[in-house]
């Protein structure tokens, strides 16, 4: 569990917090195997015996005062009695995890019989859009063949297609058999048959280890639905000629209900991989894609505001059904037409799944992303709770979860991998703040309760019989991290303790929220104003602006680069880059609304360092493929020219570019050889990433370098309205002028 705070020394009270101009909060990556310093938890069992505070329900931890019969809660100060079994346990503290570490991971007893605990076969279902092209289906087949290699023995797999009908595949016999049920074309219609009546669920879900070849054979039979098939469907009782034929909403609703009937019996978690080649245009949940187009110009409607909210609550309601059915949805959209991901996104983000967008089948990394996603560990049926000491409290929470309807600051996460990150900001409980004289420090405790599927131990695959392979076991665990923070005596100490990457994380969450509620223009204004206020308050705190005749001096004296505080120095560049990012670029600048939604979903789950890379890419230079010249450059042509290096490596999180300067010595091998330092760096980056970045090699003077040059944002002057039109220097000038106006 990695936890990072915006400031390691907390503001002493409300006035200090407001005077700093900084967001106050933290990010947490709960299923990360180690903490932010690379240290793992102390493991143990009997998590249900861990004492809890009678007042605030916090867990006993190393910061609590303990005597023979009682303990004082480090969060609220309440004195709690120790039960007799705890007194006996704590008489030998060396062997007790919660006595030796503030980061612990304890096993919990599972409710239910042993038989129920071993009915934990992981279930995976591929739902494939056949109202699509041959290229789309070929890519999907490749992705699913890669997925089959990553699935563990004991997994169950189901294959379903959707168009104007739902097709269920039985792959357990010698020849794949598909049974179809037609989807009513209207948005209110329901299926004539439940899927359970079309095919029993256990006939549909096939064991991967015995049916892998048959599943692969079934995938080879997939063909795009033709217009002839759609009109023949109309002849079978559907009233109208079918113009569309992508009945995604009806298919998903039926599938969740189908799977939900066996939730907790056949499976503890099902993952649905939904492959979509365009917008749902048929049956329930059909979307009106005509809202995206030139009509905004004539109607004076703000496209950036109109295209961000969902147009129907159908998919948000459907996500609730998925969650209740124990289903996590991963949505893979392979299309360059407007698909309205603003409406569809709830299926994945509320169920703990992922949303992927690929604009074309040609260079799609879908197969690699599928394999990568399934090859890493994940937890499910998770509950995340953040508690604080009494002087302050959690405010907003951000991330892909759904909040508990009953308890405050309690989040449910259906599926959580080791990359998924969540954020919180803090508020003071009252105007008192933290005591300046007390020795007690602010405390944050994060509790993460989760389930993992544990495969049979002690048997290799070759030794397992088909019956023993299915005996995966559920294990419920409780992971707790308790952290104590210092308080800052003055504003300088707050600024000196800033983590700019975590500040960026909270800013991104806040501007995404503002964009969704009030439009992109409002999100941009919020970010710009924040930097103006921070700069003004920093200059005030360091007494950098002198008064003359009762007025503050001219803007030439304002320090807009935070030269007195290295921790704040990166922030103007990060804000500039965020304003230039497609996340906050205007619709008229050519940002596709679906791509904007994809970035919102991606950026809102990244850890702070990854997000930094996505917003302001890392640019390093090499003098040879085996020799690093400079580890970090600014994103400017001037940096390239002055470095004199022949090779540059740019890491923009989703894209990796190796660029050879046009002046590079022709004897330097291009592309760089596989065993060189640069290649090892690239491979390490790719290995550690949650998604598969695209890798490009560009030779300056010979290849089209536009893709690389577009990342050199600091000197770009582009047409268009708003702050994005400025280069970095003119952006700083603008900030300086606005700070002057603000401070008058």
Buried (B, 14 or more C-beta within 10 A) or exposed (E): BBBBBBBBBBBBBBEBBEBBBBBBBBBBBBBBEBBBEEEEBBEBEBBEBBBEBEBBEBBBBBBBEBEEEEBBBBBBBBEBEBEEEBEEBBEEEEEBBBBEBBBBBBBBEBEEEEEBBBBBBBBBBBBBBBBBBEBBBEBBBBBBBBBBEBBBBBBBBBBBBBBBBBBBBBBBEEEBBBBBBBBBBEBEBEBEEEBBEBBEBEBBBBBBBEBBEBBBBBBEEBEBBEEEBBEEBBEEEBEEEBEBBBBBBBBBBBBBBBBBEBBEEBBBBBBBBBBBBBBBBBBBBBBEBEBBEEEBEEEEEBBBBBBBEBBBEBBBEBBBBBBEBBBBBBBBBBBBEBBBBBBBBBBBBBBBBBBBBBBEBEEBBBBBBBBBBBEEEBBBBBBBBBBBBBBBBBEBBBBBBBEBEEEEBBBBBBBBBBBBBBBBBBBBEEEEBBEEEEEBBBBBBBBBBBBBBEBBEEBEEEEBEEEEBBBBBBBBBBBBBBBBBBBBEEBEBBBBBBBBBBBBBBBBBBBBBBBBEBBBBBBBBBBBEBBBBBBBBBBBBBEBBEEEEEEBBEBEEBBBBBEBBEBBBBBBBBBBBBBBBEBBBBBEBEBBBBBBBBBBBBBBBBBBBBBBBBBBBBBBBBBBBBEBBBEEBBBBEEBBEEBEBBBBBBBBBBBBBBBBBEEBEEEBEBBBEEEBBBBEBBEEBBEEBBBBBBBBEBBBEEBEBEBBBEBBBBBBEEEEEBBBBBBBEEBBBBBBBBBBEEBE
